[in-house]
Amino acid sequence: MKTRNSLYLNNNRGGLADLARIFTRSRLGRTRRHSGLRLVAGAATAAFLVTACSGGASDGESGGQTGTSGDALIAAQAAQVEVSKVLRNPSGILLDAPLSRTPPTGKMIAVVDSPTGTGHVKNQGIVDGARALGWQAEVIPVGTGAEDAAAAFDKGLDMHPDAVVFAGTPVALLSKQLARAKALNIPVLADSITDPIQPGLISTSLDGAPQVAEYGRLAGTYVAATSRGKAHVALFTISAFPVLTVFANSFKQALVSACPACKIVVVNQQVRDLGTRTPQSVVETIKRDPDIDWAIFSIGDLTIGVPDALRAAGLQGKVKIGGETPTTANIEALRAGTEEVWTGFAATILGWRDADLLARYFNGDDLDRANRTLLPTQLITRDTVDAAALDSTGYYVGFPGYVDAFRQLWKVG
């Protein structure tokens, strides 16, 4: 361990020195232009001075691990370096493998909608991407009940489409629909699930476990890097969507790895709780444990109604708020300085990636490269939000040149 730690310090001394220099310049300049880097570098400097991360262990679900002060310090320093890399805007869509030829036109895609704002944005991306390919995509509304996704899937199959796309719902809840699709020889593409590919499905990779684990890692690293070793986190998630559990687990691992004394408790919600019971659940959780100073959400829609509930309970400003998949309200809250950090979820690009995978499938092209390529993302903070790429409605885009990038890959004008 000592040798590995020494190697880390030798390999990263330049990055930490750069952070320190940025911190010095920003303290002298005090300009908003440098504020995002000032936050990171200031925390990096603090990491050298604070030893709280080496403090006692936590138990059970709320627990971290006890580490030596040297290990904890090096973990904190690593977190600072990592955060500094992911505050910048992405420079592309990441996918760079062109199609073998322009795909056939005239396809009709049935899209099972999602009961979240970002889900609607993603599905509009499928519609727009399909149009660019000379296809038609029909979005089928879905409610929040346990059987609603299956009912919408059946409606999609009734249209006799060339393919069906769904998201979020575990495959086990759609077994009859997948069997029906297979019998009808209709390919099915799923995103935002953790299930492996199985009969009837052509891909489950997009926004799957590797992608969402990356969101959790980035968010957990940020909290560790900026909390000075004392974060006490309540993480709100929806276990009915296993992919959100991936975020929760990855966040926890990243947090306690970089800060063994930090604590976390996971609070489960139901889909029907969005904007109804969740706000009171957040208030009750914080009142039950006043030491909680972070509220992290595995999807931005879980924050609907939360700011008002905290304000009504006299808890406004009591906790720092963040998570993954921000809504437009979360983006505005970052601008207002009332929320802290969100991982950018390029929902529109995900929709175009769905269309891209279908184009590759219809072409008979290999899907492996596209399956393995993640979405562009970054950490969006109150200090970097003004520079982040957003669409006209305020949702995170990530890379504004995505349309031209996909058209080039698809060989369409």
Backbone hydrogen bonds, N-H to C=O, Kabsch-Sander energy under -0.5 kcal/mol:
donor,donor_aa,acceptor,acceptor_aa,energy
5,N,1,M,-2.5
6,S,2,K,-2.2
7,L,3,T,-2.2
8,Y,4,R,-2.1
9,L,5,N,-2.3
10,N,6,S,-2.2
11,N,7,L,-2.6
12,N,8,Y,-1.8
13,R,9,L,-0.9
16,L,12,N,-2.3
17,A,13,R,-2.3
18,D,14,G,-2.3
19,L,15,G,-2.0
20,A,16,L,-2.2
21,R,17,A,-2.3
22,I,18,D,-2.5
23,F,19,L,-2.6
24,T,20,A,-2.2
25,R,21,R,-2.5
26,S,22,I,-2.8
27,R,23,F,-2.0
28,L,24,T,-1.4
29,G,25,R,-2.7
30,R,26,S,-3.2
34,H,31,T,-1.1
35,S,32,R,-1.3
36,G,32,R,-0.5
38,R,34,H,-2.4
39,L,35,S,-2.2
40,V,36,G,-1.5
41,A,37,L,-2.9
42,G,38,R,-2.8
43,A,39,L,-1.8
44,A,40,V,-2.2
45,T,41,A,-2.5
46,A,42,G,-2.1
47,A,43,A,-1.9
48,F,44,A,-0.9
48,F,45,T,-0.8
49,L,45,T,-0.7
49,L,46,A,-1.0
50,V,46,A,-2.5
54,S,51,T,-1.8
55,G,52,A,-2.3
58,S,64,G,-0.7
62,S,59,D,-1.0
63,G,60,G,-1.8
72,A,68,T,-2.6
73,L,69,S,-2.3
74,I,70,G,-2.2
75,A,71,D,-2.3
76,A,72,A,-2.3
77,Q,73,L,-2.3
78,A,74,I,-2.4
79,A,75,A,-2.0
80,Q,76,A,-1.8
81,V,77,Q,-2.0
82,E,78,A,-2.4
83,V,79,A,-2.5
84,S,80,Q,-2.0
85,K,81,V,-0.9
85,K,82,E,-0.9
86,V,82,E,-0.7
86,V,83,V,-1.1
87,L,84,S,-0.5
95,L,93,I,-1.1
99,L,409,L,-2.8
106,G,134,G,-2.4
109,I,136,Q,-2.9
110,A,163,A,-2.6
111,V,109,I,-0.5
111,V,138,E,-3.3
112,V,110,A,-0.6
112,V,165,V,-3.0
113,D,111,V,-0.6
113,D,140,I,-2.7
116,T,114,S,-0.6
120,H,116,T,-1.9
121,V,117,G,-1.9
122,K,118,T,-2.5
123,N,119,G,-2.3
124,Q,120,H,-2.0
125,G,121,V,-1.6
126,I,122,K,-1.5
127,V,123,N,-2.1
128,D,124,Q,-2.6
129,G,125,G,-2.8
130,A,126,I,-3.0
131,R,127,V,-2.0
132,A,128,D,-1.8
133,L,129,G,-1.1
133,L,130,A,-0.5
134,G,131,R,-1.4
135,W,130,A,-3.1
136,Q,107,K,-2.6
138,E,109,I,-2.9
139,V,137,A,-0.5
140,I,111,V,-3.3
148,D,145,G,-0.9
149,A,145,G,-0.5
151,A,147,E,-2.0
152,A,148,D,-2.4
153,F,149,A,-2.3
154,D,150,A,-2.3
155,K,151,A,-1.9
156,G,152,A,-2.1
157,L,153,F,-2.3
158,D,154,D,-2.0
159,M,155,K,-0.6
159,M,156,G,-1.1
160,H,157,L,-1.9
162,D,108,M,-3.1
163,A,108,M,-1.0
164,V,187,P,-1.9
165,V,110,A,-2.5
166,F,189,L,-1.9
168,G,191,D,-1.8
169,T,167,A,-1.2
173,L,170,P,-1.7
174,L,171,V,-2.2
175,S,172,A,-0.6
178,L,174,L,-2.6
179,A,175,S,-2.2
180,R,176,K,-2.2
181,A,177,Q,-2.6
182,K,178,L,-2.3
183,A,179,A,-2.2
184,L,180,R,-1.9
185,N,182,K,-1.1
186,I,181,A,-2.9
188,V,200,G,-1.0
189,L,164,V,-2.9
190,A,203,S,-2.3
191,D,166,F,-1.8
192,S,206,L,-2.5
201,L,198,Q,-2.6
202,I,188,V,-2.8
203,S,188,V,-0.7
208,G,205,S,-1.9
212,V,208,G,-2.6
213,A,209,A,-2.6
214,E,210,P,-1.4
215,Y,211,Q,-1.7
216,G,212,V,-2.3
217,R,213,A,-2.5
218,L,214,E,-2.5
219,A,215,Y,-2.4
220,G,216,G,-2.6
221,T,217,R,-2.4
222,Y,218,L,-2.1
223,V,219,A,-2.2
224,A,220,G,-2.2
225,A,221,T,-2.4
226,T,222,Y,-1.8
227,S,223,V,-1.1
229,G,224,A,-0.6
230,K,227,S,-1.1
233,V,263,K,-3.2
234,A,294,W,-2.4
235,L,233,V,-0.5
235,L,265,V,-2.9
236,F,234,A,-0.6
236,F,296,I,-3.1
237,T,267,V,-1.8
239,S,237,T,-0.5
241,F,238,I,-1.8
244,L,241,F,-1.9
245,T,241,F,-1.0
246,V,242,P,-1.5
247,F,243,V,-1.3
248,A,244,L,-2.2
249,N,245,T,-2.7
250,S,246,V,-2.5
251,F,247,F,-2.9
252,K,248,A,-2.3
253,Q,249,N,-2.3
254,A,250,S,-2.5
255,L,251,F,-2.6
256,V,252,K,-2.5
257,S,253,Q,-1.8
258,A,254,A,-1.8
259,C,255,L,-1.9
261,A,53,C,-0.6
262,C,259,C,-1.7
263,K,231,A,-2.5
264,I,62,S,-0.9
265,V,233,V,-2.3
267,V,235,L,-3.3
268,N,266,V,-0.5
269,Q,237,T,-2.3
273,D,270,Q,-1.6
274,L,271,V,-1.6
276,T,273,D,-2.3
278,T,273,D,-2.1
281,S,277,R,-2.1
282,V,278,T,-2.6
283,V,279,P,-1.9
284,E,280,Q,-2.9
285,T,281,S,-2.3
286,I,282,V,-2.1
287,K,283,V,-2.4
288,R,284,E,-2.2
289,D,285,T,-1.3
292,I,289,D,-2.1
293,D,232,H,-2.3
294,W,232,H,-1.5
295,A,320,K,-3.2
296,I,234,A,-2.4
297,F,322,G,-2.4
298,S,236,F,-2.5
300,G,324,E,-0.7
300,G,325,T,-1.8
302,L,299,I,-1.9
303,T,300,G,-2.3
304,I,301,D,-1.6
306,V,303,T,-2.2
309,A,305,G,-1.9
310,L,306,V,-2.7
311,R,307,P,-2.3
312,A,308,D,-2.6
313,A,309,A,-1.6
314,G,311,R,-1.3
315,L,310,L,-3.4
316,Q,310,L,-0.7
318,K,315,L,-2.5
320,K,293,D,-2.5
322,G,295,A,-1.8
323,G,341,V,-1.4
324,E,297,F,-1.8
325,T,343,T,-1.0
331,I,327,T,-1.9
332,E,328,T,-2.4
333,A,329,A,-2.1
334,L,330,N,-1.9
335,R,331,I,-1.9
336,A,332,E,-2.1
337,G,333,A,-0.8
337,G,334,L,-0.8
338,T,333,A,-2.2
339,E,333,A,-1.1
340,E,321,I,-3.1
341,V,321,I,-1.2
342,W,380,I,-2.3
343,T,323,G,-2.2
344,G,378,Q,-3.1
346,A,344,G,-0.7
346,A,376,P,-0.5
347,A,345,F,-2.3
347,A,396,Y,-0.5
350,L,346,A,-2.2
351,G,347,A,-2.0
352,W,348,T,-2.0
353,R,349,I,-2.4
354,D,350,L,-2.1
355,A,351,G,-1.9
356,D,352,W,-2.4
357,L,353,R,-2.5
358,L,354,D,-2.0
359,A,355,A,-2.3
360,R,356,D,-2.4
361,Y,357,L,-2.3
362,F,358,L,-2.9
363,N,359,A,-1.7
364,G,360,R,-1.0
364,G,361,Y,-0.9
365,D,360,R,-2.5
371,N,367,L,-2.6
372,R,368,D,-1.8
373,T,369,R,-0.9
379,L,86,V,-3.6
380,I,342,W,-3.3
380,I,378,Q,-0.5
381,T,379,L,-0.6
382,R,340,E,-1.0
384,T,381,T,-0.8
385,V,381,T,-1.8
387,A,384,T,-1.4
388,A,384,T,-0.7
388,A,385,V,-0.9
390,L,388,A,-0.6
391,D,395,Y,-2.8
394,G,391,D,-1.4
397,V,389,A,-2.9
398,G,389,A,-1.5
399,F,397,V,-1.1
402,Y,399,F,-1.2
405,A,401,G,-1.8
406,F,402,Y,-2.6
407,R,403,V,-2.5
408,Q,404,D,-2.0
409,L,405,A,-1.8
410,W,406,F,-2.5
411,K,407,R,-0.9
412,V,407,R,-2.0
